[in-house]
Amino acid sequence: MKINGLGFLRIGLKREIKKVLDQYKKEIINRTSIKEETKDENKLNCEFEIHLGVGLIPTNDFSYYD
């Protein structure tokens, strides 16, 4: 039997993405920096779900904000 995941936390496990977006809103960083800071987040989410035994991982569940 396969386990299905319904999605993953979009702000990061330790709110990393939210912190980056807050910096962008305060004009501390630009859009390019957002992409650089979050480029591995989707990959890490998928790897974590695989590690937990999720066999049916949804695609396109990565977003910069809910």
MIDO-335288 format. One record per atom (N, C-alpha, C, CB): x, y, z; atom name; residue in one letter; residue number from 1. Coordinates in nm, 2 decimals, padded with zeros to 4 digits. Each point is the difference from the previous one (the first is absolute). Last residue first. Glycine has a CB too. Layout:
! residues N
east->X north->Y up->Z atomo->CA residuo->a num->NUM
...
END
This chain:
! residues 66
east->00.16 north->03.07 up->00.12 atomo->N residuo->d num->66
east->-00.14 north->-00.06 up->00.00 atomo->CA residuo->d num->66
east->-00.10 north->00.09 up->-00.05 atomo->C residuo->d num->66
east->00.07 north->-00.14 up->00.18 atomo->CB residuo->d num->66
east->00.46 north->00.16 up->-00.34 atomo->N residuo->y num->65
east->-00.09 north->00.04 up->00.11 atomo->CA residuo->y num->65
east->-00.14 north->-00.07 up->-00.01 atomo->C residuo->y num->65
east->00.12 north->00.22 up->00.01 atomo->CB residuo->y num->65
east->00.25 north->-00.31 up->-00.31 atomo->N residuo->y num->64
east->00.07 north->00.09 up->00.09 atomo->CA residuo->y num->64
east->-00.09 north->00.05 up->00.12 atomo->C residuo->y num->64
east->00.14 north->00.07 up->-00.20 atomo->CB residuo->y num->64
east->-00.17 north->-00.56 up->-00.05 atomo->N residuo->s num->63
east->-00.04 north->00.14 up->-00.02 atomo->CA residuo->s num->63
east->00.08 north->00.09 up->00.10 atomo->C residuo->s num->63
east->-00.24 north->-00.08 up->-00.07 atomo->CB residuo->s num->63
east->00.16 north->-00.48 up->-00.12 atomo->N residuo->f num->62
east->00.09 north->00.11 up->00.05 atomo->CA residuo->f num->62
east->-00.05 north->00.13 up->-00.03 atomo->C residuo->f num->62
east->00.20 north->-00.16 up->-00.02 atomo->CB residuo->f num->62
east->-00.38 north->-00.27 up->-00.11 atomo->N residuo->d num->61
east->-00.05 north->00.05 up->00.13 atomo->CA residuo->d num->61
east->00.09 north->00.10 up->00.06 atomo->C residuo->d num->61
east->-00.11 north->-00.22 up->00.03 atomo->CB residuo->d num->61
east->00.12 north->-00.05 up->-00.47 atomo->N residuo->n num->60
east->-00.04 north->00.14 up->00.01 atomo->CA residuo->n num->60
east->-00.06 north->00.04 up->00.13 atomo->C residuo->n num->60
east->-00.04 north->-00.02 up->-00.24 atomo->CB residuo->n num->60
east->00.02 north->-00.49 up->00.18 atomo->N residuo->t num->59
east->00.09 north->00.09 up->-00.07 atomo->CA residuo->t num->59
east->-00.06 north->00.14 up->00.01 atomo->C residuo->t num->59
east->00.08 north->-00.18 up->-00.15 atomo->CB residuo->t num->59
east->-00.13 north->-00.27 up->00.50 atomo->N residuo->p num->58
east->-00.06 north->00.10 up->-00.10 atomo->CA residuo->p num->58
east->00.11 north->00.09 up->-00.06 atomo->C residuo->p num->58
east->-00.21 north->-00.01 up->00.14 atomo->CB residuo->p num->58
east->00.27 north->-00.50 up->00.04 atomo->N residuo->i num->57
east->00.04 north->00.13 up->00.03 atomo->CA residuo->i num->57
east->-00.07 north->00.10 up->-00.10 atomo->C residuo->i num->57
east->00.22 north->-00.07 up->00.11 atomo->CB residuo->i num->57
east->-00.24 north->-00.45 up->00.07 atomo->N residuo->l num->56
east->-00.06 north->00.08 up->-00.10 atomo->CA residuo->l num->56
east->00.01 north->00.14 up->00.04 atomo->C residuo->l num->56
east->-00.17 north->-00.18 up->-00.05 atomo->CB residuo->l num->56
east->00.37 north->-00.15 up->00.32 atomo->N residuo->g num->55
east->00.02 north->-00.05 up->-00.13 atomo->CA residuo->g num->55
east->-00.07 north->00.08 up->-00.11 atomo->C residuo->g num->55
east->00.02 north->-00.22 up->00.10 atomo->CB residuo->g num->55
east->00.19 north->00.27 up->00.43 atomo->N residuo->v num->54
east->-00.10 north->00.04 up->-00.09 atomo->CA residuo->v num->54
east->00.03 north->-00.04 up->-00.14 atomo->C residuo->v num->54
east->-00.05 north->00.20 up->00.14 atomo->CB residuo->v num->54
east->00.32 north->-00.26 up->00.26 atomo->N residuo->g num->53
east->-00.07 north->-00.11 up->-00.06 atomo->CA residuo->g num->53
east->-00.11 north->00.04 up->-00.08 atomo->C residuo->g num->53
east->00.07 north->-00.13 up->00.19 atomo->CB residuo->g num->53
east->00.28 north->00.39 up->00.05 atomo->N residuo->l num->52
east->-00.11 north->-00.03 up->00.09 atomo->CA residuo->l num->52
east->-00.08 north->-00.12 up->-00.06 atomo->C residuo->l num->52
east->-00.01 north->00.24 up->00.08 atomo->CB residuo->l num->52
east->00.37 north->-00.05 up->-00.33 atomo->N residuo->h num->51
east->00.05 north->-00.06 up->00.12 atomo->CA residuo->h num->51
east->-00.11 north->-00.05 up->00.09 atomo->C residuo->h num->51
east->00.20 north->00.16 up->-00.02 atomo->CB residuo->h num->51
east->-00.33 north->00.08 up->-00.36 atomo->N residuo->i num->50
east->00.05 north->-00.13 up->-00.04 atomo->CA residuo->i num->50
east->00.06 north->-00.07 up->00.13 atomo->C residuo->i num->50
east->00.05 north->00.08 up->-00.24 atomo->CB residuo->i num->50
east->-00.17 north->00.37 up->00.30 atomo->N residuo->e num->49
east->-00.12 north->-00.09 up->-00.02 atomo->CA residuo->e num->49
east->00.04 north->-00.14 up->-00.04 atomo->C residuo->e num->49
east->-00.13 north->00.21 up->-00.06 atomo->CB residuo->e num->49
east->00.47 north->00.10 up->00.08 atomo->N residuo->f num->48
east->-00.05 north->-00.02 up->00.14 atomo->CA residuo->f num->48
east->-00.12 north->-00.09 up->-00.01 atomo->C residuo->f num->48
east->00.09 north->00.22 up->00.08 atomo->CB residuo->f num->48
east->00.10 north->-00.07 up->-00.48 atomo->N residuo->e num->47
east->00.09 north->-00.10 up->00.06 atomo->CA residuo->e num->47
east->-00.06 north->-00.03 up->00.14 atomo->C residuo->e num->47
east->00.20 north->00.09 up->-00.13 atomo->CB residuo->e num->47
east->-00.42 north->00.25 up->-00.10 atomo->N residuo->c num->46
east->-00.02 north->-00.13 up->-00.06 atomo->CA residuo->c num->46
east->00.08 north->-00.11 up->00.06 atomo->C residuo->c num->46
east->-00.05 north->00.12 up->-00.21 atomo->CB residuo->c num->46
east->00.12 north->00.32 up->00.36 atomo->N residuo->n num->45
east->-00.14 north->-00.04 up->00.04 atomo->CA residuo->n num->45
east->-00.02 north->-00.14 up->-00.06 atomo->C residuo->n num->45
east->-00.08 north->00.24 up->00.01 atomo->CB residuo->n num->45
east->00.48 north->-00.02 up->-00.13 atomo->N residuo->l num->44
east->00.00 north->-00.05 up->00.13 atomo->CA residuo->l num->44
east->-00.13 north->-00.05 up->00.05 atomo->C residuo->l num->44
east->00.18 north->00.16 up->00.05 atomo->CB residuo->l num->44
east->-00.16 north->00.05 up->-00.47 atomo->N residuo->k num->43
east->00.07 north->-00.13 up->00.00 atomo->CA residuo->k num->43
east->00.01 north->-00.06 up->00.14 atomo->C residuo->k num->43
east->00.13 north->00.08 up->-00.20 atomo->CB residuo->k num->43
east->-00.32 north->00.35 up->00.16 atomo->N residuo->n num->42
east->-00.08 north->-00.10 up->-00.06 atomo->CA residuo->n num->42
east->00.06 north->-00.14 up->00.00 atomo->C residuo->n num->42
east->-00.10 north->00.18 up->-00.14 atomo->CB residuo->n num->42
east->00.36 north->00.18 up->00.29 atomo->N residuo->e num->41
east->-00.11 north->-00.03 up->00.09 atomo->CA residuo->e num->41
east->-00.09 north->-00.10 up->-00.05 atomo->C residuo->e num->41
east->00.02 north->00.23 up->00.09 atomo->CB residuo->e num->41
east->00.38 north->-00.01 up->-00.29 atomo->N residuo->d num->40
east->00.01 north->-00.13 up->00.04 atomo->CA residuo->d num->40
east->-00.12 north->-00.05 up->00.09 atomo->C residuo->d num->40
east->00.25 north->00.03 up->-00.01 atomo->CB residuo->d num->40
east->-00.20 north->00.42 up->-00.17 atomo->N residuo->k num->39
east->00.01 north->-00.09 up->-00.11 atomo->CA residuo->k num->39
east->00.00 north->-00.15 up->00.04 atomo->C residuo->k num->39
east->00.12 north->00.18 up->-00.12 atomo->CB residuo->k num->39
east->-00.15 north->00.28 up->00.36 atomo->N residuo->t num->38
east->-00.11 north->-00.11 up->00.01 atomo->CA residuo->t num->38
east->00.02 north->-00.11 up->-00.10 atomo->C residuo->t num->38
east->-00.15 north->00.17 up->00.09 atomo->CB residuo->t num->38
east->00.44 north->00.23 up->-00.06 atomo->N residuo->e num->37
east->-00.02 north->-00.04 up->00.14 atomo->CA residuo->e num->37
east->-00.09 north->-00.12 up->00.01 atomo->C residuo->e num->37
east->00.03 north->00.23 up->00.07 atomo->CB residuo->e num->37
east->00.04 north->-00.02 up->-00.49 atomo->N residuo->e num->36
east->00.12 north->-00.06 up->00.05 atomo->CA residuo->e num->36
east->-00.01 north->-00.06 up->00.14 atomo->C residuo->e num->36
east->00.13 north->00.16 up->-00.14 atomo->CB residuo->e num->36
east->-00.49 north->00.08 up->-00.05 atomo->N residuo->k num->35
east->00.02 north->-00.12 up->-00.07 atomo->CA residuo->k num->35
east->00.12 north->-00.07 up->00.05 atomo->C residuo->k num->35
east->-00.11 north->00.09 up->-00.21 atomo->CB residuo->k num->35
east->00.03 north->00.33 up->00.38 atomo->N residuo->i num->34
east->-00.11 north->-00.09 up->00.04 atomo->CA residuo->i num->34
east->00.03 north->-00.14 up->-00.06 atomo->C residuo->i num->34
east->-00.17 north->00.19 up->00.03 atomo->CB residuo->i num->34
east->00.44 north->00.17 up->-00.18 atomo->N residuo->s num->33
east->00.04 north->-00.06 up->00.13 atomo->CA residuo->s num->33
east->-00.10 north->-00.09 up->00.06 atomo->C residuo->s num->33
east->00.12 north->00.21 up->00.04 atomo->CB residuo->s num->33
east->-00.23 north->00.02 up->-00.43 atomo->N residuo->t num->32
east->00.11 north->-00.09 up->-00.03 atomo->CA residuo->t num->32
east->00.04 north->-00.07 up->00.13 atomo->C residuo->t num->32
east->00.07 north->00.13 up->-00.20 atomo->CB residuo->t num->32
east->-00.37 north->00.23 up->00.23 atomo->N residuo->r num->31
east->-00.06 north->-00.13 up->-00.05 atomo->CA residuo->r num->31
east->00.10 north->-00.10 up->-00.02 atomo->C residuo->r num->31
east->-00.19 north->00.13 up->-00.10 atomo->CB residuo->r num->31
east->00.35 north->00.24 up->00.44 atomo->N residuo->n num->30
east->-00.08 north->00.01 up->-00.12 atomo->CA residuo->n num->30
east->-00.05 north->-00.14 up->-00.04 atomo->C residuo->n num->30
east->00.14 north->00.19 up->-00.08 atomo->CB residuo->n num->30
east->-00.01 north->00.06 up->00.59 atomo->N residuo->i num->29
east->00.05 north->-00.09 up->-00.11 atomo->CA residuo->i num->29
east->-00.09 north->00.02 up->-00.12 atomo->C residuo->i num->29
east->00.10 north->-00.16 up->00.16 atomo->CB residuo->i num->29
east->-00.18 north->00.43 up->00.20 atomo->N residuo->i num->28
east->00.13 north->-00.03 up->00.04 atomo->CA residuo->i num->28
east->00.07 north->-00.08 up->-00.11 atomo->C residuo->i num->28
east->-00.07 north->00.01 up->00.25 atomo->CB residuo->i num->28
east->-00.40 north->00.18 up->-00.20 atomo->N residuo->e num->27
east->00.10 north->00.04 up->-00.10 atomo->CA residuo->e num->27
east->00.14 north->-00.01 up->00.04 atomo->C residuo->e num->27
east->-00.17 north->00.16 up->-00.08 atomo->CB residuo->e num->27
east->-00.25 north->-00.30 up->00.30 atomo->N residuo->k num->26
east->00.07 north->00.11 up->00.06 atomo->CA residuo->k num->26
east->00.10 north->00.06 up->-00.10 atomo->C residuo->k num->26
east->-00.04 north->-00.10 up->00.23 atomo->CB residuo->k num->26
east->-00.19 north->-00.29 up->-00.35 atomo->N residuo->k num->25
east->-00.11 north->00.10 up->00.02 atomo->CA residuo->k num->25
east->00.06 north->00.13 up->00.06 atomo->C residuo->k num->25
east->-00.16 north->-00.18 up->00.03 atomo->CB residuo->k num->25
east->00.44 north->-00.20 up->-00.09 atomo->N residuo->y num->24
east->-00.03 north->00.06 up->-00.13 atomo->CA residuo->y num->24
east->-00.10 north->00.11 up->00.02 atomo->C residuo->y num->24
east->00.04 north->-00.22 up->-00.11 atomo->CB residuo->y num->24
east->00.08 north->-00.02 up->00.49 atomo->N residuo->q num->23
east->00.11 north->00.08 up->-00.04 atomo->CA residuo->q num->23
east->-00.03 north->00.07 up->-00.14 atomo->C residuo->q num->23
east->00.16 north->-00.15 up->00.13 atomo->CB residuo->q num->23
east->-00.47 north->-00.17 up->00.03 atomo->N residuo->d num->22
east->-00.01 north->00.12 up->00.08 atomo->CA residuo->d num->22
east->00.12 north->00.10 up->-00.03 atomo->C residuo->d num->22
east->-00.11 north->-00.13 up->00.18 atomo->CB residuo->d num->22
east->00.11 north->-00.29 up->-00.38 atomo->N residuo->l num->21
east->-00.11 north->00.09 up->-00.06 atomo->CA residuo->l num->21
east->-00.01 north->00.12 up->00.08 atomo->C residuo->l num->21
east->-00.12 north->-00.20 up->-00.09 atomo->CB residuo->l num->21
east->00.42 north->-00.12 up->00.25 atomo->N residuo->v num->20
east->00.05 north->00.05 up->-00.12 atomo->CA residuo->v num->20
east->-00.10 north->00.10 up->-00.07 atomo->C residuo->v num->20
east->00.13 north->-00.21 up->-00.04 atomo->CB residuo->v num->20
east->-00.27 north->-00.03 up->00.42 atomo->N residuo->k num->19
east->00.11 north->00.10 up->00.04 atomo->CA residuo->k num->19
east->00.05 north->00.07 up->-00.12 atomo->C residuo->k num->19
east->00.06 north->-00.14 up->00.20 atomo->CB residuo->k num->19
east->-00.36 north->-00.22 up->-00.26 atomo->N residuo->k num->18
east->-00.07 north->00.12 up->00.05 atomo->CA residuo->k num->18
east->00.10 north->00.11 up->00.03 atomo->C residuo->k num->18
east->-00.18 north->-00.15 up->00.09 atomo->CB residuo->k num->18
east->00.35 north->-00.27 up->-00.21 atomo->N residuo->i num->17
east->-00.05 north->00.07 up->-00.12 atomo->CA residuo->i num->17
east->-00.07 north->00.13 up->00.05 atomo->C residuo->i num->17
east->-00.02 north->-00.22 up->-00.13 atomo->CB residuo->i num->17
east->00.19 north->-00.07 up->00.46 atomo->N residuo->e num->16
east->00.11 north->00.06 up->-00.08 atomo->CA residuo->e num->16
east->-00.06 north->00.08 up->-00.11 atomo->C residuo->e num->16
east->00.15 north->-00.19 up->00.06 atomo->CB residuo->e num->16
east->-00.34 north->-00.08 up->00.34 atomo->N residuo->r num->15
east->-00.05 north->00.13 up->-00.06 atomo->CA residuo->r num->15
east->00.10 north->00.07 up->-00.08 atomo->C residuo->r num->15
east->-00.14 north->00.02 up->00.20 atomo->CB residuo->r num->15
east->00.19 north->-00.47 up->-00.03 atomo->N residuo->k num->14
east->00.04 north->00.10 up->00.10 atomo->CA residuo->k num->14
east->-00.04 north->00.14 up->-00.05 atomo->C residuo->k num->14
east->00.19 north->-00.15 up->00.08 atomo->CB residuo->k num->14
east->-00.30 north->-00.21 up->-00.35 atomo->N residuo->l num->13
east->-00.01 north->-00.07 up->00.13 atomo->CA residuo->l num->13
east->00.03 north->00.10 up->00.11 atomo->C residuo->l num->13
east->00.06 north->-00.22 up->-00.10 atomo->CB residuo->l num->13
east->-00.26 north->00.41 up->-00.36 atomo->N residuo->g num->12
east->00.12 north->-00.07 up->00.04 atomo->CA residuo->g num->12
east->-00.02 north->-00.05 up->00.14 atomo->C residuo->g num->12
east->00.14 north->00.15 up->-00.14 atomo->CB residuo->g num->12
east->-00.48 north->00.05 up->-00.13 atomo->N residuo->i num->11
east->00.09 north->00.11 up->00.05 atomo->CA residuo->i num->11
east->00.13 north->-00.06 up->00.05 atomo->C residuo->i num->11
east->-00.20 north->00.13 up->00.07 atomo->CB residuo->i num->11
east->-00.17 north->-00.39 up->-00.25 atomo->N residuo->r num->10
east->00.06 north->00.09 up->-00.10 atomo->CA residuo->r num->10
east->00.09 north->00.11 up->00.05 atomo->C residuo->r num->10
east->-00.21 north->-00.05 up->-00.13 atomo->CB residuo->r num->10
east->00.06 north->-00.49 up->00.26 atomo->N residuo->l num->9
east->00.00 north->00.14 up->00.05 atomo->CA residuo->l num->9
east->00.07 north->00.09 up->-00.10 atomo->C residuo->l num->9
east->00.01 north->-00.09 up->00.24 atomo->CB residuo->l num->9
east->-00.25 north->-00.33 up->-00.45 atomo->N residuo->f num->8
east->00.11 north->00.02 up->00.10 atomo->CA residuo->f num->8
east->00.00 north->00.15 up->00.05 atomo->C residuo->f num->8
east->00.14 north->-00.18 up->-00.11 atomo->CB residuo->f num->8
east->-00.49 north->-00.23 up->-00.14 atomo->N residuo->g num->7
east->00.08 north->00.12 up->-00.01 atomo->CA residuo->g num->7
east->00.10 north->00.01 up->00.11 atomo->C residuo->g num->7
east->-00.20 north->00.11 up->-00.12 atomo->CB residuo->g num->7
east->-00.09 north->-00.49 up->00.07 atomo->N residuo->l num->6
east->-00.08 north->00.11 up->-00.05 atomo->CA residuo->l num->6
east->00.07 north->00.13 up->-00.03 atomo->C residuo->l num->6
east->-00.19 north->-00.11 up->00.12 atomo->CB residuo->l num->6
east->00.33 north->-00.45 up->-00.13 atomo->N residuo->g num->5
east->00.02 north->00.13 up->00.07 atomo->CA residuo->g num->5
east->-00.09 north->00.11 up->-00.06 atomo->C residuo->g num->5
east->00.24 north->-00.06 up->00.06 atomo->CB residuo->g num->5
east->-00.26 north->-00.51 up->-00.03 atomo->N residuo->n num->4
east->-00.01 north->00.12 up->-00.08 atomo->CA residuo->n num->4
east->00.02 north->00.12 up->00.09 atomo->C residuo->n num->4
east->-00.16 north->-00.12 up->-00.16 atomo->CB residuo->n num->4
east->00.31 north->-00.43 up->00.16 atomo->N residuo->i num->3
east->-00.05 north->00.11 up->00.08 atomo->CA residuo->i num->3
east->00.00 north->00.12 up->-00.10 atomo->C residuo->i num->3
east->00.09 north->-00.09 up->00.22 atomo->CB residuo->i num->3
east->-00.13 north->-00.46 up->-00.33 atomo->N residuo->k num->2
east->00.07 north->00.12 up->-00.01 atomo->CA residuo->k num->2
east->-00.07 north->00.11 up->00.08 atomo->C residuo->k num->2
east->00.09 north->-00.06 up->-00.23 atomo->CB residuo->k num->2
east->-00.07 north->-00.51 up->00.24 atomo->N residuo->m num->1
east->-00.08 north->00.12 up->00.00 atomo->CA residuo->m num->1
east->00.09 north->00.12 up->00.00 atomo->C residuo->m num->1
east->-00.19 north->-00.12 up->00.12 atomo->CB residuo->m num->1
END
